Amino acid sequence: MQENSWVPLFPEQASTFAWQVDTLYFYMLTVSTVVGIGIVAAIIFFFIKYREKEKYATGAEIHGSIGLETTWSIIPFIFAMTVFVGGAYVFYNQTRPPVDTTEIYVVGKQWMWKFQHGSGQREINELHVPVGRNIKLTMTTEDVLHDVYIPAFRTKMDVIPGRYTTLWFNAIKPGKYHLFCAEYCGLNHSGMGGWIYVMEQRDFDNWLSGNVSGQTPVQAGQDLFQNKLGCASCHAGGASQRGAKLEGIYGKDIKLTNGQTVKADDEYIRNSILNPSGQIVEGFQPIMPTFKGQVTEEQLISL
């Protein structure tokens, strides 16, 4: 936690939508506190005012009040709707990453976080990002359910086996911020944490240029496609191709033999590699073998 947090015991507001989450939270806390105090005060007041004064006395008959009942129905409704609208607004902002994002790939496993930048740089339990830039994390896990939680950014997302989830943020203050796994994942769950280092752009560029090693994800994917896995022999196109041509299909609609249409996104490509008979492209036969157990999560991301 940062020392200059505006509320004691609270992490610093270090992302563009942190203040939105805090505003909604303290609004709910304030209203709930005021209402709670009011209810307790009313209970004490009526307990004293209408306590039994004479033994065996008959209590006065009290009839309902339309005005009072309407009031205590409308006020909670207004409160509930403001919470709903505010929550929907925050949720929409947090789940719709902007177009101009820098994508970083994340693989969780017991009990560590593995990050890979677009330039090929890999990190374990640490992530360096520049300040003021939209960062999108594309995440999956090799084993059980995990959850990325960055308190200072007020953002949290499940990381699920067998599929991709995304999380985005824009860090507004340079600093060092905690990263946690917020989903129980086994014996060493409490130790599955890390740090986010937010740096000025110049410092980040210097760090990145001095730490790039190996292939970029694009280069690794090309190597797997053309050489190591032999995908090009069936999917590179040509008159004698046995599989659907893959060049230029990303983001487009694909017609399947069952008449359905699916979008060629990350999830579709992943499923086509691990379970190729599940979605057969129209005009082709289900002859592709599965690569389940033969490729790692990092290789799937590169492909």
C-alpha positions in Angstrom: 0.0 0.0 0.0 1.1 3.5 -0.7 1.8 5.9 2.2 -0.1 8.8 0.6 -3.5 7.0 0.5 -6.3 9.5 0.9 -8.1 7.2 3.3 -6.2 5.4 6.1 -5.7 1.7 5.5 -6.8 2.1 1.9 -4.5 1.4 -1.1 -3.6 4.4 -3.3 -5.9 5.3 -6.2 -3.4 4.4 -8.9 -5.6 3.9 -12.0 -8.0 5.9 -14.0 -11.1 4.2 -12.7 -10.0 3.7 -9.0 -11.9 6.9 -8.0 -15.1 5.6 -9.6 -15.0 2.4 -7.5 -14.2 4.3 -4.3 -16.9 6.9 -5.0 -19.5 4.1 -5.4 -18.2 2.2 -2.3 -18.3 5.2 0.0 -21.7 6.3 -1.3 -23.1 2.9 -0.4 -21.2 2.9 3.0 -22.5 6.4 3.8 -26.1 5.8 3.0 -26.0 2.4 4.7 -24.5 3.9 7.8 -27.0 6.8 8.0 -30.0 4.4 7.4 -28.6 1.9 10.0 -28.2 4.6 12.6 -31.7 5.9 11.8 -33.2 2.5 12.2 -31.4 1.8 15.6 -32.4 5.3 16.8 -36.1 4.7 15.8 -36.1 1.3 17.6 -34.8 2.8 20.8 -37.2 5.8 20.5 -40.3 3.6 20.0 -39.1 1.1 22.7 -39.1 3.9 25.2 -42.1 5.8 24.0 -44.4 2.7 23.7 -43.1 0.6 26.6 -45.7 -1.0 28.8 -46.9 1.6 31.4 -49.6 -0.4 33.1 -49.7 -4.1 33.6 -52.4 -5.7 31.5 -53.1 -2.4 29.8 -54.6 -2.6 26.3 -52.4 -1.1 23.6 -53.7 1.6 21.3 -54.7 0.4 17.9 -52.4 1.9 15.2 -53.5 2.1 11.6 -51.2 2.1 8.6 -50.1 5.3 6.9 -50.1 5.4 3.1 -47.8 8.4 3.0 -45.3 6.7 5.4 -45.4 3.4 3.5 -44.9 5.2 0.2 -42.0 7.2 1.5 -40.1 4.2 2.8 -40.7 2.4 -0.5 -39.6 5.2 -2.8 -36.4 6.2 -0.9 -34.9 2.6 -0.9 -35.9 2.3 -4.5 -34.0 5.5 -5.4 -31.0 4.3 -3.5 -31.0 0.9 -5.1 -31.3 2.4 -8.6 -28.4 4.8 -8.0 -26.3 1.9 -6.9 -27.3 -0.1 -9.9 -26.6 2.7 -12.4 -23.3 3.6 -10.7 -22.3 -0.1 -10.6 -23.2 -0.7 -14.2 -21.2 2.4 -15.3 -18.1 1.2 -13.4 -18.5 -2.4 -14.7 -18.9 -1.2 -18.3 -15.7 0.9 -18.1 -13.7 -1.9 -16.5 -14.8 -4.6 -19.0 -14.6 -2.6 -22.3 -10.9 -2.0 -23.0 -10.1 0.9 -25.4 -8.9 0.2 -28.9 -5.4 1.7 -28.3 -4.2 -0.9 -25.7 -0.8 -2.5 -25.2 -1.5 -6.2 -24.8 0.4 -8.4 -22.3 -0.1 -12.1 -22.0 -0.5 -13.7 -18.6 -0.4 -17.4 -17.6 -1.2 -18.4 -14.0 -0.1 -21.6 -12.5 0.4 -23.0 -9.0 1.8 -20.8 -7.6 3.2 -18.0 -9.8 2.3 -15.5 -12.5 4.1 -15.5 -15.9 3.9 -12.4 -18.0 5.0 -11.9 -21.6 5.3 -8.5 -23.4 4.7 -8.1 -27.1 8.4 -7.6 -27.6 9.2 -11.0 -26.2 10.2 -10.0 -22.7 9.1 -12.4 -20.0 8.6 -11.8 -16.3 7.6 -14.0 -13.3 5.6 -12.5 -10.5 6.6 -9.0 -11.6 5.1 -6.8 -14.3 6.7 -3.5 -15.6 4.3 -1.1 -17.4 4.5 2.6 -18.4 2.5 5.2 -16.7 -0.5 6.7 -18.6 -0.9 3.9 -21.1 -3.8 1.6 -21.6 -2.7 -2.0 -20.7 -4.7 -5.1 -21.5 -3.9 -8.4 -19.9 -5.0 -11.5 -21.8 -5.0 -14.3 -19.3 -5.3 -18.0 -18.9 -4.1 -20.7 -16.5 -2.3 -24.0 -16.8 -4.0 -25.7 -13.9 -6.8 -24.5 -11.6 -8.9 -21.3 -11.2 -6.9 -18.2 -10.2 -7.8 -14.5 -10.0 -5.7 -11.4 -10.7 -6.4 -8.7 -8.2 -4.5 -5.3 -8.1 -6.0 -3.4 -5.1 -4.4 0.0 -6.0 -6.0 -0.2 -9.5 -9.4 -1.4 -8.1 -9.5 -4.2 -10.6 -10.0 -7.9 -10.4 -10.7 -10.7 -12.8 -10.9 -14.5 -12.7 -8.3 -16.5 -14.7 -10.0 -19.7 -15.9 -8.5 -22.9 -17.3 -9.3 -23.6 -20.9 -10.3 -20.1 -21.9 -9.1 -16.5 -22.1 -10.2 -13.6 -19.9 -9.1 -10.0 -20.1 -8.5 -7.2 -17.8 -7.3 -3.6 -18.6 -6.1 -0.7 -16.6 -4.4 2.7 -17.1 -1.9 3.4 -14.3 -1.7 7.1 -13.4 1.0 7.1 -10.8 4.5 5.7 -11.0 5.2 3.3 -8.1 5.2 -0.3 -6.9 1.8 -2.0 -6.4 0.8 -5.3 -5.0 -0.6 -8.1 -7.2 -2.5 -10.9 -5.6 -4.3 -14.1 -6.5 -7.8 -13.6 -5.0 -9.1 -17.2 -5.7 -8.1 -20.1 -3.4 -5.9 -22.3 -5.6 -4.2 -24.7 -3.3 -1.7 -25.1 -0.5 0.5 -22.0 -1.4 -2.3 -19.7 -2.5 -1.4 -17.0 0.0 2.1 -16.8 -1.5 0.9 -16.4 -5.1 1.5 -12.7 -5.4 3.7 -10.2 -7.1 4.4 -6.6 -8.0 3.3 -4.2 -10.6 6.0 -1.6 -11.4 4.6 1.5 -13.0 7.4 3.6 -14.7 7.8 6.8 -16.6 7.8 6.1 -20.4 11.5 6.8 -20.8 12.4 4.6 -17.9 10.2 1.8 -19.2 11.7 2.0 -22.7 15.2 1.8 -21.2 14.1 -1.2 -19.1 12.5 -2.9 -22.0 15.4 -2.4 -24.4 17.8 -3.9 -21.9 15.7 -6.9 -21.1 14.4 -8.2 -24.4 15.5 -11.8 -25.0 14.3 -14.6 -27.3 11.5 -14.4 -29.8 8.5 -12.1 -29.7 5.1 -13.9 -29.5 4.6 -13.2 -33.3 8.0 -14.7 -34.2 7.4 -17.7 -31.9 4.0 -18.2 -33.4 5.3 -18.1 -37.0 8.0 -20.7 -36.1 5.5 -23.0 -34.5 3.1 -22.6 -37.4 5.6 -23.0 -40.2 8.2 -25.4 -38.7 7.7 -27.1 -35.3 4.1 -28.0 -35.5 3.8 -28.2 -39.3 0.5 -26.3 -39.4 1.5 -24.7 -42.8 1.3 -28.0 -44.6 -2.5 -27.9 -44.3 -3.4 -24.3 -43.6 -1.2 -22.1 -45.7 -3.5 -22.1 -48.6 -3.2 -23.5 -52.1 -5.1 -25.8 -54.5 -4.3 -28.9 -52.6 -4.8 -27.6 -49.0 -6.5 -30.1 -46.7 -7.4 -27.5 -44.0 -9.0 -24.1 -44.1 -6.7 -21.2 -45.0 -5.9 -19.2 -41.9 -4.2 -16.1 -43.3 -6.3 -13.0 -42.7 -9.2 -14.7 -40.9 -8.7 -13.2 -37.5 -11.8 -11.2 -36.5 -13.9 -12.4 -39.4 -17.0 -14.7 -39.3 -16.4 -18.4 -40.1 -19.2 -20.6 -41.5 -19.2 -24.1 -40.0 -20.5 -27.4 -41.4 -23.5 -27.3 -39.0 -24.7 -24.0 -40.4 -23.5 -21.9 -37.5 -21.3 -18.9 -37.8 -18.5 -18.1 -35.3 -16.0 -15.2 -35.0 -12.4 -16.1 -35.5 -11.1 -14.7 -32.2 -8.6 -16.0 -29.6 -11.1 -18.5 -28.1 -12.0 -19.9 -31.6 -8.3 -20.4 -32.5 -7.6 -22.0 -29.1 -10.5 -24.4 -29.4 -9.6 -25.3 -33.0 -6.1 -26.4 -31.9 -7.2 -28.3 -28.8 -10.5 -29.7 -30.1 -10.4 -29.4 -33.9 -13.4 -31.7 -34.4 -15.7 -29.4 -32.4 -15.9 -26.6 -35.0 -15.5 -27.9 -38.6 -15.2 -25.2 -41.3 -17.7 -25.5 -44.1 -16.2 -27.4 -47.0 -13.6 -29.4 -45.0 -13.4 -32.8 -43.4 -12.6 -33.4 -39.7 -9.2 -34.8 -40.3 -7.1 -32.6 -38.0 -5.7 -34.3 -34.9 -5.8 -32.6 -31.6 -2.8 -30.9 -30.1 -4.1 -31.1 -26.6 -1.2 -32.0 -24.3 1.4 -31.2 -27.0 1.4 -27.4 -26.8 1.9 -25.2 -23.8 -0.2 -22.2 -22.8 2.6 -19.9 -24.0 2.7 -21.7 -27.4 -1.1 -21.3 -27.7 -0.8 -17.6 -27.0 1.9 -17.3 -29.6 -0.2 -19.1 -32.2 
